[in-house]
Amino acid sequence: MTAHPGGEKSRNVPALMLAAIGVVFGDIGTSPLYAMKETFSGPHAVALDRGNILGVLSLVFWAITIIVSLKYVIIIMRADNRGEGGSLALLALVGHAAEGNRRLTTLVTTLGIFAAALFYGDSMITPAISVLSAVEGLQVAAPHLEAWVIPITMGILLALFLIQSHGTELVGRLFGPIMLTWFVVLAFLGIRNLAHAPSVLAALSPHHAVMFLFREGWHGFLALGSVVLAVTGAEALYTDMGHFGRLPIRLAWYLLVLPALILCYFGQGALLIAHPEAVENPFFRLAPTWAALPLVALATMATVIASQAVISGAFSVTRQAIQLGFLPRMEIIHTSEQEMGQIYLPLVNWMLMTFVMVLVVGFKSSSNLAAAYGVAVTGTMVIDTLLIGILMLLIWKWSRRKVYWLIGGFLAVDLAFFLANSVKIPDGGWFPLAIGLIAFTVLITWKRGRTKLQAQLRKDALPVEDFLMALSDRVPRVPGTAVFLTGTPEGVPIALLHNMKHNQIIHERVVLLTVQVEEIPFVTGERRLENKLLAPNFHRLVLRYGFMESPNIPKALAHARTDQLGFFYEPMSVSYFVSRETLIPVSKVGLRGWREQLFATLARSATSAMDFFHLPSNRVVELGSQIEI
């Protein structure tokens, strides 16, 4: 289940590097807008003196080195699931290795789902804080426009969410060049300001970080809650690995993004030593006066791109969750004929937009939002470390001693940042945690409910053998092929029994079709379809998909060979029979109380099988049934 050698794309590496720069590094690349500012002027600000500036710079440098360069880029990116990355891909990878150990499987599943749930909280805060921090540059470049910061921010975000339904293919071509320009500008501004105090380069030594923490004590520890803002977005390198491959992301990070970020942070440090009054907004004070407005425009474009990457990530995570059985079916629209990864989920889009707007209006400034930022990110980092540790032991077969030392070191860093961020919970950190807990509850409830529902259906299902034996020759046969969709690959579907009961006919060819989603990103053509002949003109088909694919039943049947199907496929002679289950919660069976009600509500809100599987509406027959849960 681990990577094929290299796990790389065969396309042009420089082109992939440019594309990755435009998508992968938006979040971490816009952190210089607010990370240093929050450390010295946020709610747990440290005193602005030379020793503290060197200490904070050293913490930023080593946090980026340990968390991003070492943990994510070198180690975690090795853990790809058939080329794909991200919390759910890692969950599928580790979960497969943990099979047979019930406790470990439960632990792995819980951790992976909670990491995915925390992402939703992060995906709401990132657009709000990023765009707001960029537009706040107007307070430096054009102070008379300060009152327009929030309206302009909301206008930009509204436009961003409105264009999602049209796809981002056209503007996406500009992402790479714009972000390339952004990182070059970051590096230039950093180098330009290092001349103010080149001695800040001494902060590359870790002893400045250690001295800062010892000198400042508890106050220095709390400063980690702001320092961690410099590494938000690190997990995107792993999540987006499937789109670009390991090599382009690694090259882009080491050759451009990392040097640009370090130069920018150290340039801000040098500026603060020479001009302490710049602490109100050290990033925008890096630029000469004439360049302030162009820098605001460039920063706004960069933060919009960062926000787009997070929104697209939310769409992708939601689709994976649906395919793996953690969420009910939702409408998924493909916005590009060339790129299968470009999708749009209306429900997710409008929910994200609503919460992002509420955050901007409610918190009013990037400094206030920073108080809510970091909790979800550091929680995800802790979970990724635990999962990769399990993978090292079970799949990579590394020595226990080596794993314990390495994972212990990573956990010490991750937990320090997480605990430092935990003090933010009363000041806004509760928001991403609340969203994460709600999402986690929904994911777990749906998975648990579907498992119990499938068990109930299997229990009540009539064995196929009994059905065939009881099938009378007096039942009229009508021309055509009847495809009965069923969630379980055993027994007779309820829709078939209802059709026999009410219409008292049977088609000349009957197909029992089950769609299975496997814990791998993509399924190869040879494994896509499995056919079993149960009786003459009576087939059971299993269609397999990966969790990164969108099932399309008519397309799959049309592309299948006749010897695979076991019969000749004629689209106009096929009728699809779908069972719509009405769930009746009863406290004595299955889930309990409010979780029963939640599961039933989610089931009622699910997109119909006809839409989700792209079935032609004029060839679908829907039959209802009631099931107690």
N, C-alpha and C positions, 0 to 999 in steps of 0.2 A: 504493500500500500504506500510505501514511501516513493520518493520521486524517481522518475526515469532519469537517466544520467543527465545532469545539468538542468533538466526541466525547462529548457529554454525554447523560445520561439525561433523559428527559422528565418524570420524577417530581418531586415536591416537593423543592426544594433544601434547606430547613431540616431536613426529615425525613432526607434523605440525609446531611446534615452530622452529625446526631445518630448515625446508624448508623455513619458513618465514624469518629467519635470513639470508638465502642465496639469497632471492629475494627482500624482502621488504625494507631492511635497507641499501642497497648498496650505494645509493646516499648520504644519511645523514651520513652514516658510514664512508665515505671517505672524508668528509668535513674537518676533522682535518689536512689533507694534506696541505690545503692552507688558511683556515679561519684566524688563528692567524697571519700567515705570511703577509697576505694582509692588516690586520688592522694596523700593525706597519711598513710596508715597501711598501704599495701600493700607488696609486696616491693621496690618502687623508690620508696618514699615520699620526698617532699621535705620540707625543714625547715618547720615550722609557724610562719611569721612573716608579718607584714602584707604585705611585698613579694611573697612567694611566693603568698599567697592572692590578691592582685590579679592576679598573673601567670597563675595557673591559671584564675581566673574569666574573664580576657580570652581565654585559649586556648579555653575552653569556649564562650564567646559567639561567637567568630569561627569556630570549627569548625562550630557549628550553623548559622551564617549562610552560610558558604561551601558546606558539604557538603549541608545539608538545604534551606535556603531558596533558595539559588541553583542548585546543581547538580541536585538531584532535583526540587524543586517547580516551578522555573521552566523548566529546560531539558529534563531527561530525561523529565518527564511529557508533553512535547510529542510524544515518540516512541512513539505508541501504534500497535499493530497491530490495526486495525479496533476501536479502543476498549479493547483489552486491553494490559496491561503485564507486566513481569517478564522475567527473564533469557531464558527460552525464547521468549517473544513477541518480544523484541528480537533474539534470534538469528535467528528466522524472517524478521523484517523486514530486517535487515542482510544475511543470507545470500542473500535474493532479489536484493538490489541488487548483490551481489558475484558473481553467476553469470557464468561466462565467464572469470573470473580464478581459476585453480585454487589458487594459493598463498594468495590472499586468502580464498577460500572455506574452505580448510583452517584458516587462522588464526582466522577468525570462528567456525567451528564448534567448534574446540577451546576457545576462550575462553568461548563461550556455555555449552557443556556443563560446563566446569569451574566456572563460576559457579553453575550449578544443583547440581552435586555438592557444592560448599562449603556450600550452603544446608542440606543434611542434617546436617552437623556443627553448624551454628548452631542448627538446630531441636531438637537434643538438649540443648545447653547452656542455651538461653534459658529453658525451663521450670524447669530445675534451679536456676539462679542467681536467677531472678526470685522464685519462691515461697520459696526458702530465705532470701533477703535480707529478704523481708517477715516471715516467721515469726521471724527473728532479732530482730525488734523486741521480742519477749518478754523478751530479755535486758535491755532498758531498762524496759519496762512492768511486767514481773513476773519479776524475776531468779530467783525460786525455781523457775520453769518452764524454766530454761535447758536442763536435761537432756532435755526433751521436744521441743526444736526439730527434730531430725532425724526422730523418729517422726511428729510432726505434719505435717512437710513431705511425708514419704513417703505418709502417709494421704491428704493433699489431692491429690497427684499421681496416686495410684492411683485415687481417685474420678473425677478428671478424665478419665483414659484409659478407665475403665469406662463412662462415659456416652456416649462417642463413637458407639457402635453405635446408640444411641437417637436420635441427632441432637441438635442444639443450638438448634433453632428456638425452643423454649419459653424456655430460659434466655437465649437470644440477645437476646430483647426487653429484657432487663435490662442488657445490655452498655452501651448508649448512656447511659442515666441514671446508671449506676454510674461510668463513666469521666468523664462530665460532672462529677459530684460530685468525683471524684478530682482533676481539673485545677483546679476551683474551690478545693479545699482546698489544693493545691500553691501556688496564687497567694496565698491568704490567709496561709498559713504563711510564705511568703516575705516578704510585705509586713509582717507582724507582727514579723519578726526583723530587717528592714532598719533598724528604729529603733535597734538595738544599735550599728550602725556604718554610717550612710548613705553614708559616704565610699567604700564598696566600689563604688558606681555609677561611679566613675572608671575601673573596669576595662573599661567599654565602649570605651575608647580602645585601639586595637591596640598602642600603644607599650609598654603593660605586658606584653603577651605577648612582644614582641620583647626587651625588657629582661630578662625572666625567662629566656628561652632563652640569651641571651648571658651572663647572670650565673651561671646554674647549669651551663651547658655540657652535657657528656655526661649528667649526672644529670637536667638539665631535658629533654633529648631523650627519655630513657627515660620521663619522666613522661607523654609523649604516649600511651604504652600504656594509661594509666589515663584520660586525658582523652577518648580515643576512645570510652570506654564511654557518654559523653553522646550519641553519635550512632548507637549501635546501634539498628537498627530503621528507619533512614532508607529503606532499600530497600523496606520494606513499603508506603510511600506509592505507589511505582511499581507494585509487584506487585498491589496491590488496586485499582488504578485502574479496571479493568473492571467492578468491582462497584458503584462509586459515582460514577464520572465525575471529571474533573479539577476542575471548579469547586467541588463540595462539599468535596473534600479540601483544596484550596488555601484556601478560606475558613475551614475548621475549623483549619487550621494557623496562619494569620496572625492570626485573631481570638481564638483561645482557647489552643491548645496551645503555640505559641511563647512568648507572654507568660507563661503559667503556668510553663513550664519555666525561663525566664530568671529570673523572680522567685524561684522556689524555689532555684535554684543560688546566686543572689546573697544570698538570705536565709541559706543555709548558710554562705556566706563571711563575712557579717556576724556570725553566731553564733560562728564559729571565732575571729574577731578578738577578740570580747568574752569568750569562754569557750573557751580552747584545749582544756580537758579534754573538751569535747563531741566531739572527734575520733574517739572510739571508735565513735560512730554518729550523725553530725551530722544525718541526716534525722530520726530519731525524737526527737532532742533539740530539734527545732524546736517541737514541740507542748508545751503545758503538761502538767503531771503528770496531771491528771484526764482528758486527752484521749488519753493514750498507748495504752491498750487499744483504744478505738474506732479509732484511727489504724492500729493493727496489723491490725484486722479489715478496714478499708477497703483497706489496702495489699495484704492477702492476696487480696481479691476482685479488685483491679486486676491483680495478677500472674497470677492464674488466667485472667483474660480475655486478658492478653498471651500466655500459654501456649496458650490455645485458638486464638488467631489464628495462631500458629506451626504448631500441629498441623494446622489446616485448610489452611495454606499448603503443608505437606508433602504432604497428600493431593492438592491441586491440581497441584503441580509433578510429582508422580508420574503423575497421569492425563495431563498434557501430554506427559511423557516416553514413556508407553506409546503415545499417539496418534501421536507423531512418530517412533516406531520405535526409541527408545533403551532401552526396557525391555520384557520379555515381558509378555503379558497377565496381569492380576491381577484378582481379584474386586473389583468396584466396586459399592457399595451406595448407592443414593440415599435419603437420610434425610428428604427433604421433597418433597412433590408440587408445591409452589408454586415453590421456589427450586432451579433445576437445579444451582447451584453447591455445594449442600450434599451432600457425598458422604462416604463412609466406606470406607477400605481396611483390612480387618482385619490383613493382614500388616504394613503400614507402621505401624499403630497399636501392635501388640504389640512390634515392633522398637524403636520410639521409646520406649515405656514401659520396656523392659528397660534400654536405654542410659541413660535419664534416672535411673532408680533406682540404677544402678551409679555414675553420676556423683555423686549425692547422698551415697551411702555412702562412696565412695572419696575425695571431696574434703572432705566434712564441713562446709565453711563457704563462704559466698559469696565471701570474700576469696581462698580457694584456687581457687575456680572462676573468679574474675576473671582468674587467671593463664592460664586456657585460653581465655578469651573475648576476642574482638577480632581474632584472626588470620584466621578465616574471613570475618568482616565486612569487614575492610579489604581482603582479597583480592578479595572481590566488588566493592567500591567501585572498585578499580583496573580490574577487567575492564569494569565498566559504563562507566567513563570512556573506555576504549579503543574500545568498541563504539559509543558515542555519537559519538565523534570520526569514526569511519568513516562513520556514518550522516550526519553533517553534510556530509561531503565528497561522498558518493555520491548521497544522496537530497535533502537540503535544498539542496545546491549552494552552500554558504557559501564565501566566499573562503578560500583556503589560509592566508593570513596570519592571518585572524581565528580560524580553527580552531586553528592551531598555538599562538597565544597563549593562547586560552581553555583548550584541553585541556592545554597545558603547565602552566598554573597549577593546574588541578585535579589533574593527575598529581603535581605537586610536593607538594601537600597530602596526597593519598592515599598516595603512596609514603613520605612522612615517617611517617605513622601506621602503615603496614604494617611498615616497618623497625623502628620503636620496639616494635611488637608481636612482631617476630621473636625478640627476646631471651626472650620467654615460652615459646618452643617447648620447651626442656628442662623447664620447670616445669608443663607441662600443655597448652601450645599445640600440642603434637604431636597431641593427640586430634582436634580438628576437622580438622586437616590429613590425618590418617590416614583418618578417615571420608570426607573429600572425595576422597582418592586412590582409596580402595576403590570409592566410588560412581562416580567418573570411569572407572575401569577397567571396571566392569560396564556402564556406559552405552555406552562406546566399543566394547567387545567385542560387545555385543548388536547394535549398529548395523552394525558391520563384518561380523559373522557373518550377519545377515539379508540384507545386500547380496550377499554371496557365495552364500548359499543361493538367493536369488531368481535370481541369474545362472545357477546350476547348473540350477534348475528350468526356466528359459527355454531353456537349451541342450538339455535332454533332452525338452522338451515337443514333442508331435506337433502340427504345424500343423492348424488347424481344417479348412482346405480338404482336406487329405489324409484326415482322419478322415471328413468328409462323403462324399468320393468312395469311400472303402472301406466305407462303411456299407451293408450288404446289406439288401435288402428282406425277406430271410428272418428278420431279427432281429425277434422279436415286439414289438409296441407295446402298452404297458399304459396304462390310463387314469391321468390325473393330471399334475401338474407336478413335475418334478425340478429342484431348485435346487442346483447344484454350486458350493460356495465355493472360490474360487481366489485366491491372493495376487498373481497376475500377470494382466494383461489381455490376454495373448497365449497361444496354444496351447490344448491340451485338458487339463483338470485330470486328475491321476492318479486321483482318485476315480471319474471317469467311465469311464476305461479299465478300472479294476478292476471296476466294476459290470458293464460289458459282458463282461469275461472270466469272472467268477464266476457272475453271475446270467443272462447271455446274454439280456438284455432291454433295452429302452430305453423311456422314458416318451413319451407322445404329445406332451408339450411339455418341452423341455430349456432350462434357463436357466443360463448361466455367469455367476456373480456375483462381482464384485471390489469390496471396500470400500477406498476410498482416503481417507487423511487428508491434508488440505491444510495448508499453512503459514499459515493464517488461523484466527482463533478460531471463527468460525461460518460455515456455508455457507447461502446463501439457498435458499428452497424451489424456485425454478426451476432451480437448478444441482445440486440434490440428486441427481437421477437422470438417467442417460443410457442410452438403449436403442439397440441395434444389432441388426437382424434379419440373421442369418448365413445362414439357410435357412428354409423354411417350418417354423414351430413350433420354431425353434432360435434362441434369443436370447442376446446378451451384454449384461449390465447392469453399470453402474458406479455404485456408491453413494458419494457424497462427503460427508465430515464435516469439521468444523473441529477443531483440537486441543483445544478446550474442550468438545467434545460427546462424549457416550457413544453409540456406535453401537447401534441397535436395528433389526435387519433386518426382522422381521415388522411392526413399527410403520411403518417407512418404506414397505414394500410396500403395506400397508393404506391408507396416506394418499395414495399415488400415484394419479394419474388413469389411466384405462385407456389413453388415447392416449399417455401417457408410458411405461407398461409395455409396451404393444404387445399386451397380452392382458388378459383379465378375471381378476382375482386372487380366488381362492377359498381361504381359509386351510386348510380341512379337506381340500383335495385336493392340498396341497403337501407334498412330502418334501424334507428338506434333507440333502445328502450332504457330509460333511466328511472331509478327509484328515488323519489324524494321522501326522506324520512322525517316524520314529525316526532320530536322527542318529547316524552312526557316524564318530567322529573318525579320520582317517588323516593322518599327518604330512606326506605328500607333496602334499596338496591343501589349499588355503585357509589357515586360521589355523594357528598353530604351537603345539605342545606344550600347556602349561597353559591357554592361551586357548581351544584347541579343547575341552578338557575343561570349562572354565567355560561356554562357549557351549552345549554339550550338556546340562550340568546345568541351566542357566537354561531351556532349551527344555523339559526334562522337567518343570520346576516351573511352567510357564505354565498359566494357567487355560484350560480347554477353550474352543474356539470356540463351542460350544453355550451355555455360560454367559455368555461375554463379549458375544456378539451377541444374547443373550436369545432363543435359538431354543427352541421348544417341545420338551421332551425326548422326547415320544412321537412326534415326527415327524422325528427325526434319525437318520441312518444314518452310522456312522463306519467308515471304511476305512483300514487302516494301510499305510504304505510305509516303506522304508528308504532313507536318502540319505547318501552319504558327504560329509564336509566336510573 
